[in-house]
């Protein structure tokens, strides 16, 4: 069934998103970040090395810890970039430009 304004379905369920509650004082390991983002552990290590996700070393250790807000900032930036790429592709397609 279409909505009254003719745009899409009236009974379309809202988009579903997974919500994970993490206490603000908790620090994450690279393996936990990889699990949350759906990346491999090695890819997260590379992101940490490049500074794409901020991390701190534990005192007197080579182990890293990551604040959840830094993971959320990275994910938000990644989503904004993906949206921008989609908009560029849509504009190129509507202008019949080769993409």
C-alpha positions, 0 to 999 in steps of 0.5 A, spaced: 500 500 500 502 506 498 502 512 502 497 518 501 503 522 498 504 516 493 511 516 496 513 509 497 509 504 502 505 506 508 507 500 512 514 500 511 517 498 517 523 503 519 530 501 518 533 497 523 539 498 527 543 495 532 544 498 538 550 496 543 551 500 550 558 501 552 559 504 559 563 511 557 569 509 562 570 502 558 576 502 554 576 497 548 582 492 545 583 492 538 580 485 537 574 488 540 574 494 536 574 489 530 568 485 532 564 491 533 566 494 526 566 487 523 573 488 520 579 483 521 584 484 527 589 486 522 585 491 519 584 495 525 591 495 527 593 498 520 587 503 522 590 504 529 597 505 526 595 510 520 591 514 526 585 513 523 582 511 529 585 514 536 588 509 541 593 509 547 598 504 549 597 501 556 603 504 560 609 500 560 606 495 554 605 494 547 598 493 548 593 498 545 586 501 548 581 505 544 576 509 547 569 507 545 567 515 542 573 514 538 570 508 534 564 512 534 567 518 531 571 513 526 564 509 524 561 516 523 566 519 518 566 512 514 558 513 513 559 520 511 564 518 506 560 513 503 554 517 503 558 523 499 560 517 494 553 515 493 551 522 492 557 523 487 555 517 483 547 519 483 549 526 480 554 523 475 548 518 473 543 523 472 548 528 468 549 522 464 557 522 465 561 516 465 563 514 472 
